[in-house]
Amino acid sequence: MIRLKQTHVPLILLLSILTFGAANLLYGDDDDDDNDGKSGEHHSSQSSSPSTSKKVASKSQSATDLGAPGYTTLYKEECTSCHMAYHPALLPTASWTKMMASLKDHFGVDATLEAKTQSELLKFLVSGSAEKNRSRRAQKLLKSLKGNTVPPVSYSTTSYFKQKHHEISTGVFKRKGINSAANCLACHPRAEEGGYNEHEVKIPKG
């Protein structure tokens, strides 16, 4: 067995720490979006005392949330009759523009609207798009899209979404209570309000 001189141990230890730190920066889960100083996987909410619940609510309403979406009456009438209300900051301007220009085939459905209605909806979506949102979550979404030549028209197909859900198997998204990765509200109870804190997550069992 090779024996290292005692004077070499501190140097080896230092190199190990630096290597581990660099790897963590490159591959670690991006959980600082939740502004709680903790890292890890999605957490299922558990019952807690009233005082604890208040702390969780206060934390979840931090600047890391996407913020109040300010949905217009028109958006609610035209869009939420078919799916949950998606916060405008979940996609950049280019994505919303592309989506609204192809409503004839809106994820397999003809969602064609009158020109005026379509224009007003696009105006609302662009006004609150990721570029206009100052939260860390929106800014990191934009960073993950740099270099993309084709704007995504679905938040669940972005590399940022996939990185944040890397520990969730495709089978989970197919559960009866979820049905699709696009159904954010199934696991994130405050998704329509712009709240995606991992410590509020409740994953349906099936």
Helices and strands as residue ranges (DSSP letters): G 6-8, H 9-27, G 31-34, H 50-60, H 73-79, G 88-90, H 93-100, G 103-105, H 115-127, G 130-132, H 136-144, G 155-157, H 159-164, H 170-173, G 184-186, G 191-193, G 198-200
